[in-house]
């Protein structure tokens, strides 16, 4: 074993340490950190910035390349998307300057932790010594001199530490790696680095920089839990699986498919779990919940047993606890996290999804649902698939009612879906399109659907698409983004131009917030404040004519190749041209009508309505809301003692 010390700054030590970390699962190893995103300013320019420069000049750029971002929040989104595309086995570090540079990463930290995606954040801080306090961009708190703006990362991080002395660094870095590679605990990991500490030299033990392999575990299910789960499945007449993101992160798609084909149990998918079964599989009922298919939701309403696999049961998945209406419905929850496995008073099977599904299939050998239940699945899906076809290819009655050059959103999604390759990835996050994609998109590959809906963060789409493409350059990436979300974070197009990263951005212009406009209307608020309009001088309200915003010109000014389309035929050609292109980002600009909606999911989402109002629309919406509330259920039915014969 090497012994001795090496003298490095804290920043230099961090960089050298990160290059020596590896993750491993099923015998396959990869570097844990693909690189470091950053924006330099005072606080990190002479610390981590100097260390990354030194690393690059020494020929180490291939091990930890540096990529310049344009927005600190966006670079975290890119790291998150990269890690998700690679099943959380590899990620990026992100560094930012003191004050606003670092706090700009807070939204990204929340997104990573909500979605349980590993990303390492290295925010800079003010002086640990406080010799020059207060310094530029320092927060002064009268009651606690040790509080800094970086304390805001604490509730958003799965691990947090601040390095006030070099001696604290080794334990902090090792703790950070433990959490980043733990499928239960992972999320945003924050190691805050005051600016003076980053530049401070120390004699480090050389063992700190030895290569370390962090094995990502696959916990096995307890035999008793598995036996109880099998007994519940055998006793159920209308079982249903809800597939969440854990299916993908575990690589459990084949195991799920084997279970479904053997038993005939249908599958509804969450946003994170979409694609767990490929489109066209007999048991694939598509999306479930508030943005679900009528097929999956009809089965959910009558299910007497719900088998959740790698899902945290968000309100969209359960339609705010109205999706599962059988009074005797029970839950079996397969999840690597005990916290999620215990939801809805379910039987917890705490295990890796792939291992649990494989074991459950063996335990159910010879068992299958009634043939009539399979036939019901086929009928429900056939009806829904016809509705998707109608949305993809709207009738003349629908298209004739549109303004010249305006398409429906469903038709846009349909053309992209049908003209993209099976391995191409669709990326989205916020607005009306995630719901439409969840219902309508036909997934043909396990990693071809990437919608961030845990935090549903506006602005994620373009940096997220960059991360997906960086993770797998063999796939084309279609970023579906509305004008509202585009305006939140168009700056990362410049990063894509700089790095020659090809992403195909389908920019849907509908002159406002489509999703919230529709929601506002349904809640009796008359789309108030959701359209991009001039203020009417006569009324003082934002109800004037449309703003003359040219987003195509904006994208072009940032260096992207832009294709403007005004018909289905032009859209088809634009998609083909974009796929054939090389190099940086391509933006396809298309206008849609926000009043033409995708097929209804026949499900609900709980958003409270004003209980009293002077507005007729609000009063009517509240009556409807109150009616839906009567169908909301606590989902607390206990699992009764199970009689089984153990072999």
FENGI-V16983 format. One record per backbone hydrogen bond with DSSP energy under -0.5 kcal/mol. NH is the residue of the N-H (numbers start at 0). CO is the residue of the C=O. E is the energy in kcal/mol with one decimal. If there is no record, write none. Layout:
[[NH	CO	E] [NH	CO	E]]
This chain:
[[5	203	-2.1] [7	5	-0.7] [7	201	-2.0] [9	196	-0.6] [9	199	-1.5] [10	197	-2.6] [12	8	-2.4] [13	9	-2.3] [14	10	-2.0] [15	11	-2.4] [16	12	-2.6] [17	13	-2.5] [18	14	-1.6] [19	15	-0.6] [19	16	-1.5] [20	17	-1.3] [21	211	-2.4] [22	29	-2.8] [23	213	-2.0] [24	27	-2.0] [27	24	-2.2] [29	22	-2.0] [31	20	-2.2] [32	20	-0.6] [33	31	-0.6] [33	90	-3.0] [35	64	-2.8] [36	92	-2.9] [37	66	-1.6] [38	94	-1.3] [43	40	-1.5] [44	40	-2.3] [48	43	-3.6] [50	46	-2.1] [51	47	-2.6] [52	48	-2.1] [53	49	-2.5] [54	50	-2.2] [55	51	-2.4] [56	52	-2.7] [57	53	-1.4] [58	55	-1.6] [59	54	-2.7] [62	59	-1.2] [63	59	-1.8] [64	33	-0.6] [66	35	-2.2] [68	37	-1.6] [68	66	-0.6] [74	70	-2.0] [75	71	-1.3] [76	72	-1.9] [77	73	-2.4] [78	74	-2.0] [79	75	-2.6] [80	76	-2.7] [81	77	-2.3] [82	78	-2.4] [83	79	-2.7] [84	80	-2.4] [85	81	-1.3] [86	83	-1.8] [87	82	-3.4] [88	85	-1.8] [90	31	-3.0] [92	34	-2.2] [93	119	-2.2] [94	36	-2.3] [95	121	-1.0] [97	41	-2.1] [100	97	-1.1] [101	96	-0.9] [102	98	-2.7] [103	99	-1.7] [104	101	-2.0] [105	102	-1.7] [108	104	-2.4] [109	105	-2.5] [110	106	-2.3] [111	107	-2.4] [112	108	-2.3] [113	109	-2.8] [114	110	-2.1] [115	111	-0.7] [116	111	-2.7] [118	186	-1.4] [119	91	-1.6] [120	118	-0.6] [120	188	-3.4] [121	93	-3.3] [123	95	-1.2] [124	192	-1.4] [132	129	-1.0] [137	134	-2.1] [139	137	-0.5] [140	138	-0.6] [141	139	-0.6] [143	140	-1.3] [146	143	-1.3] [150	147	-1.9] [151	148	-1.8] [152	149	-1.8] [153	150	-1.5] [155	152	-0.8] [156	152	-0.9] [156	153	-1.2] [157	187	-3.3] [158	187	-1.0] [160	189	-1.7] [162	191	-2.5] [163	161	-1.0] [167	164	-2.0] [168	165	-2.0] [171	167	-1.6] [172	168	-2.8] [173	169	-2.3] [174	170	-2.2] [175	171	-2.3] [176	172	-2.3] [177	173	-2.0] [178	174	-1.7] [179	175	-2.4] [180	176	-1.7] [181	178	-1.4] [182	180	-0.7] [185	181	-2.0] [188	118	-2.5] [189	158	-2.8] [190	120	-2.5] [190	188	-0.5] [191	160	-2.8] [191	189	-0.5] [192	122	-2.8] [193	162	-0.6] [193	191	-0.5] [194	124	-2.5] [197	193	-2.2] [198	194	-0.9] [199	196	-1.2] [201	7	-2.0] [203	5	-2.8] [203	201	-0.9] [205	3	-2.0] [207	204	-2.0] [208	205	-1.7] [209	206	-1.4] [211	19	-2.6] [213	21	-3.0] [213	211	-0.5] [214	212	-0.7] [215	23	-3.2] [216	214	-0.7] [225	221	-2.4] [226	222	-2.3] [227	223	-2.3] [228	224	-2.4] [229	225	-2.5] [230	226	-2.0] [231	227	-2.2] [232	228	-2.2] [233	229	-2.4] [234	230	-1.6] [235	231	-1.0] [235	232	-0.7] [239	304	-2.1] [240	265	-2.8] [241	306	-2.3] [242	240	-0.6] [242	267	-2.8] [243	241	-0.6] [243	308	-3.1] [245	309	-2.2] [246	243	-1.7] [247	243	-0.6] [247	244	-0.5] [248	244	-2.4] [249	245	-1.8] [250	246	-0.5] [250	247	-1.0] [251	246	-3.1] [255	251	-2.5] [256	252	-2.5] [257	253	-2.3] [258	254	-1.9] [259	255	-2.5] [260	256	-2.6] [261	257	-1.8] [262	258	-2.1] [263	259	-3.2] [265	238	-0.6] [266	282	-2.9] [267	240	-3.1] [268	285	-2.4] [269	242	-2.4] [273	269	-0.8] [273	270	-0.8] [275	272	-1.8] [278	442	-3.3] [280	277	-1.9] [283	280	-1.9] [284	266	-2.5] [284	282	-0.9] [286	437	-0.6] [287	268	-1.9] [289	315	-2.7] [291	288	-2.1] [292	286	-2.8] [295	284	-0.8] [296	292	-2.2] [297	293	-1.8] [298	294	-1.8] [299	295	-2.4] [300	296	-2.1] [301	297	-0.8] [302	298	-0.9] [302	299	-0.6] [303	237	-1.1] [304	237	-0.9] [305	329	-2.8] [306	239	-3.3] [306	304	-0.5] [307	305	-0.8] [307	331	-2.3] [308	241	-2.8] [309	307	-0.6] [309	333	-3.0] [317	313	-2.0] [319	314	-3.3] [321	317	-1.8] [322	317	-2.4] [324	300	-0.5] [324	322	-0.8] [328	325	-2.0] [329	303	-1.4] [331	305	-2.7] [332	346	-2.5] [333	307	-3.3] [333	331	-0.7] [334	332	-0.7] [334	348	-1.9] [337	335	-0.6] [340	336	-2.1] [341	337	-1.4] [342	339	-1.5] [344	341	-0.8] [345	342	-1.5] [346	330	-2.9] [347	345	-0.7] [348	332	-2.9] [349	347	-0.6] [350	334	-1.1] [350	348	-0.9] [351	218	-3.0] [355	351	-2.6] [356	352	-2.7] [357	353	-2.1] [358	354	-2.1] [359	355	-2.6] [360	356	-2.3] [361	357	-1.6] [362	358	-2.1] [363	359	-1.5] [364	361	-1.3] [366	363	-2.9] [368	262	-3.1] [372	369	-1.4] [373	369	-1.2] [374	370	-2.2] [375	371	-2.0] [376	372	-1.9] [377	373	-2.1] [378	374	-2.2] [379	375	-2.6] [380	376	-2.4] [381	377	-2.3] [382	378	-2.0] [383	379	-2.0] [384	380	-3.2] [385	381	-1.5] [386	382	-1.2] [387	383	-2.0] [388	384	-2.2] [389	385	-1.8] [390	386	-1.7] [391	387	-2.7] [392	388	-2.4] [393	390	-0.5] [398	394	-2.5] [399	395	-2.8] [400	396	-0.6] [400	397	-0.7] [401	398	-1.2] [405	402	-2.0] [406	590	-2.6] [411	407	-1.8] [412	408	-2.5] [413	409	-2.3] [414	410	-2.4] [415	411	-2.1] [416	412	-2.7] [417	413	-2.7] [418	414	-1.9] [419	415	-1.4] [423	420	-1.4] [424	475	-2.6] [425	447	-2.0] [426	477	-2.8] [427	449	-1.6] [435	431	-1.9] [436	432	-3.4] [437	433	-2.5] [438	434	-1.8] [439	435	-3.2] [440	436	-2.1] [442	440	-0.8] [447	444	-1.8] [449	425	-2.5] [451	427	-2.3] [451	449	-0.5] [452	450	-1.0] [457	455	-0.6] [459	456	-1.9] [462	458	-0.6] [463	459	-3.1] [464	460	-2.7] [465	461	-2.1] [466	462	-2.1] [467	463	-2.3] [468	464	-2.3] [469	465	-2.4] [470	466	-1.9] [471	467	-1.7] [474	471	-1.7] [477	424	-3.4] [478	476	-0.7] [478	503	-2.7] [479	426	-2.8] [479	477	-0.7] [480	478	-0.7] [480	505	-2.2] [482	507	-1.5] [483	511	-0.6] [485	481	-2.6] [486	482	-2.1] [487	484	-0.9] [488	484	-0.8] [488	485	-1.0] [491	488	-0.7] [492	489	-2.0] [493	490	-1.8] [494	490	-0.6] [495	491	-2.1] [496	492	-2.3] [497	493	-2.8] [498	494	-2.4] [499	496	-0.9] [500	495	-2.6] [501	499	-0.6] [502	500	-0.8] [503	476	-3.0] [504	502	-0.8] [504	585	-3.1] [505	478	-3.3] [505	503	-0.7] [506	504	-1.0] [506	587	-2.4] [507	480	-2.7] [507	505	-0.8] [508	506	-0.7] [508	589	-2.9] [509	507	-0.7] [512	529	-3.4] [513	511	-1.0] [516	512	-2.3] [517	513	-2.3] [518	514	-2.6] [519	515	-3.2] [520	516	-2.1] [521	517	-2.2] [522	518	-1.5] [523	520	-1.4] [524	519	-3.1] [525	519	-0.5] [527	524	-2.1] [529	526	-1.5] [531	510	-2.2] [532	530	-1.3] [533	544	-2.6] [535	540	-3.8] [536	534	-0.5] [539	535	-3.4] [542	540	-2.0] [543	533	-2.6] [546	531	-1.4] [548	546	-1.4] [550	548	-0.7] [553	549	-1.7] [554	550	-2.6] [555	551	-2.3] [556	552	-2.1] [557	553	-1.0] [557	554	-0.5] [558	555	-1.5] [559	554	-1.8] [560	584	-2.3] [562	586	-3.1] [564	588	-2.5] [570	566	-2.3] [571	567	-2.5] [572	568	-2.1] [573	569	-2.3] [574	570	-2.4] [575	571	-2.1] [576	572	-2.7] [577	573	-2.6] [578	574	-2.3] [579	575	-1.6] [580	576	-0.9] [580	577	-0.6] [585	502	-2.5] [586	560	-3.5] [587	504	-3.4] [587	585	-0.5] [588	562	-2.6] [588	586	-0.6] [589	506	-2.4] [589	587	-0.5] [590	404	-0.5] [591	508	-1.9] [592	406	-1.7] [593	591	-0.7] [595	592	-1.4] [596	594	-0.7] [606	604	-1.0] [618	614	-2.2] [619	615	-2.4] [620	616	-2.0] [621	617	-2.3] [622	618	-1.8] [623	619	-1.7] [624	620	-2.4] [625	621	-2.9] [626	622	-1.6] [627	623	-2.0] [628	624	-2.2] [629	625	-0.9] [629	626	-0.6] [630	627	-2.0] [631	628	-1.2] [632	320	-2.5] [639	637	-0.8] [642	640	-0.5] [643	641	-0.6] [645	643	-0.7]]
